Amino acid sequence: MRSRGGFRVLQRLRRAAVCAAGGPGTGLGGPGACRRLSGSVIVFNREMKKRQKDWAASLQDGQQYDYLRDEVGSRVADRVYDIARTFPLALDIGAGKSHIAQHLTEEVVERLLLTDVSQQALRQRRRTPMATRCVLADEEFLPFQENSFDLVVSSLSLHWINDLPGALKQIHQVLKPDGVFIGAMVGGETLYELRCSLQLAETEREGGFSPHVSPFTAVTDLGNLLGRAGFTMLTVDVDDVQVHYPGIMEVMTDLQGMGESNCAWNRRTLLHRDTMLAAAAVYKEMYGSEDGAVPATFEILYMIGWKPHESQVSVRGQTGEARLRHRLLWRPVADRPAGP
């Protein structure tokens, strides 16, 4: 991880990871009431998520909030480089500002199609060495023909999709036989420090609590979801990234700047001032370090799945090498840029 905007890597710990595992967990905002449309449960307000991403992309100093997306995008690109082939045509779902594409070269991907629900984010995309085109599209409804792409990638976008099994099936459909999907999404243990602090503070001040961290997929179900979508030779990696902030307000400000605020239908839009002060105190007491900083942990689930082809080894559910990394990032109090 490169140093960026006052963030420095302090520690990287490697552990063994779980392969071909994955289901719903808890995770940025509040889990919203479920609406039903044609038999499907609708948890997230996709139109609100689009507005949040548009707003975040329009910030003049928005690049200061890209540290997590850039790092995860680089890790997804690393997995593309691990495959010894050149991909003539690739698709990036939820591309944002080209957080994956900026780490790729034309020797690996010849042509790349960038899609996102946010037009503002696509307008802010970075320069890339390969030929790219942009398509404004919702991740839940891919407007592409079957067997179109040699590679599909996605980074920190799929966790806001209401129908993840359906989205994975669409990705499988647009891939050519022997094509590969490489993705990263937020896992269920993300922001557990923030979640626990808010719950304890609300219970003390208001006699009960509302969930404030949205439901995310658990690593124990992800492999099953990929298998049900038709993918083979599955690999699931877990990558814990921990960022240190001056306090709880900086955590929430950065989430907003990332476009990662809650968009659940039954979200609670406001918190009482006393509750927020109590949550800040609980956060520092339970998780704070000696210098006063507090950690925020992001559990990142990486997945690799192949569309079947007769040339592949016939091993159903085959798992590759899995890795679990834990990275600790630091944001010094004095160096922290002002929020929006």
QUIMOBEL-V67266 format. One record per residue. RES is the residue in one small letter. PSI is psi in whole degrees, 0 to 359 (* if undefined). Layout:
RES,PSI ; RES,PSI
This chain:
m,127 ; r,151 ; s,138 ; r,122 ; g,42 ; g,1 ; f,131 ; r,142 ; v,127 ; l,328 ; q,140 ; r,117 ; l,136 ; r,135 ; r,168 ; a,142 ; a,173 ; v,134 ; c,148 ; a,46 ; a,183 ; g,* ; g,174 ; p,136 ; g,201 ; t,143 ; g,* ; l,108 ; g,234 ; g,145 ; p,49 ; g,153 ; a,147 ; c,128 ; r,155 ; r,132 ; l,114 ; s,40 ; g,352 ; s,144 ; v,125 ; i,108 ; v,318 ; f,145 ; n,100 ; r,328 ; e,321 ; m,321 ; k,321 ; k,315 ; r,321 ; q,317 ; k,322 ; d,315 ; w,314 ; a,320 ; a,339 ; s,353 ; l,135 ; q,326 ; d,28 ; g,337 ; q,338 ; q,346 ; y,7 ; d,3 ; y,319 ; l,314 ; r,321 ; d,319 ; e,313 ; v,322 ; g,322 ; s,326 ; r,325 ; v,317 ; a,322 ; d,321 ; r,331 ; v,317 ; y,335 ; d,342 ; i,120 ; a,72 ; r,164 ; t,134 ; f,114 ; p,320 ; l,125 ; a,157 ; l,132 ; d,113 ; i,125 ; g,46 ; a,332 ; g,232 ; k,31 ; s,46 ; h,333 ; i,313 ; a,328 ; q,345 ; h,0 ; l,164 ; t,164 ; e,346 ; e,338 ; v,315 ; v,118 ; e,315 ; r,141 ; l,132 ; l,122 ; l,128 ; t,147 ; d,156 ; v,343 ; s,116 ; q,324 ; q,319 ; a,318 ; l,326 ; r,334 ; q,12 ; r,150 ; r,162 ; r,142 ; t,152 ; p,336 ; m,165 ; a,131 ; t,152 ; r,152 ; c,140 ; v,124 ; l,111 ; a,146 ; d,136 ; e,337 ; e,345 ; f,89 ; l,122 ; p,51 ; f,154 ; q,160 ; e,152 ; n,47 ; s,328 ; f,146 ; d,336 ; l,137 ; v,131 ; v,157 ; s,140 ; s,121 ; l,48 ; s,324 ; l,342 ; h,351 ; w,11 ; i,135 ; n,318 ; d,81 ; l,316 ; p,319 ; g,321 ; a,319 ; l,324 ; k,322 ; q,319 ; i,317 ; h,321 ; q,319 ; v,347 ; l,145 ; k,157 ; p,137 ; d,13 ; g,163 ; v,142 ; f,128 ; i,118 ; g,166 ; a,137 ; m,161 ; v,137 ; g,174 ; g,338 ; e,7 ; t,136 ; l,38 ; y,331 ; e,315 ; l,317 ; r,311 ; c,320 ; s,317 ; l,321 ; q,316 ; l,318 ; a,317 ; e,321 ; t,319 ; e,315 ; r,330 ; e,1 ; g,14 ; g,173 ; f,155 ; s,137 ; p,136 ; h,4 ; v,124 ; s,156 ; p,129 ; f,169 ; t,140 ; a,150 ; v,332 ; t,348 ; d,347 ; l,318 ; g,321 ; n,319 ; l,318 ; l,318 ; g,320 ; r,332 ; a,350 ; g,1 ; f,151 ; t,175 ; m,60 ; l,145 ; t,131 ; v,127 ; d,149 ; v,129 ; d,108 ; d,122 ; v,123 ; q,126 ; v,137 ; h,135 ; y,161 ; p,326 ; g,182 ; i,326 ; m,324 ; e,325 ; v,311 ; m,326 ; t,318 ; d,323 ; l,319 ; q,317 ; g,335 ; m,349 ; g,23 ; e,25 ; s,161 ; n,140 ; c,25 ; a,152 ; w,326 ; n,28 ; r,151 ; r,117 ; t,332 ; l,147 ; l,143 ; h,148 ; r,317 ; d,322 ; t,318 ; m,318 ; l,320 ; a,320 ; a,320 ; a,319 ; a,317 ; v,317 ; y,310 ; k,322 ; e,317 ; m,325 ; y,351 ; g,151 ; s,178 ; e,331 ; d,4 ; g,352 ; a,157 ; v,146 ; p,153 ; a,121 ; t,130 ; f,115 ; e,116 ; i,123 ; l,120 ; y,141 ; m,144 ; i,129 ; g,144 ; w,145 ; k,131 ; p,147 ; h,150 ; e,339 ; s,348 ; q,156 ; v,131 ; s,76 ; v,104 ; r,131 ; g,17 ; q,138 ; t,140 ; g,187 ; e,132 ; a,150 ; r,144 ; l,120 ; r,149 ; h,116 ; r,138 ; l,120 ; l,157 ; w,130 ; r,99 ; p,143 ; v,316 ; a,333 ; d,354 ; r,126 ; p,155 ; a,144 ; g,174 ; p,*
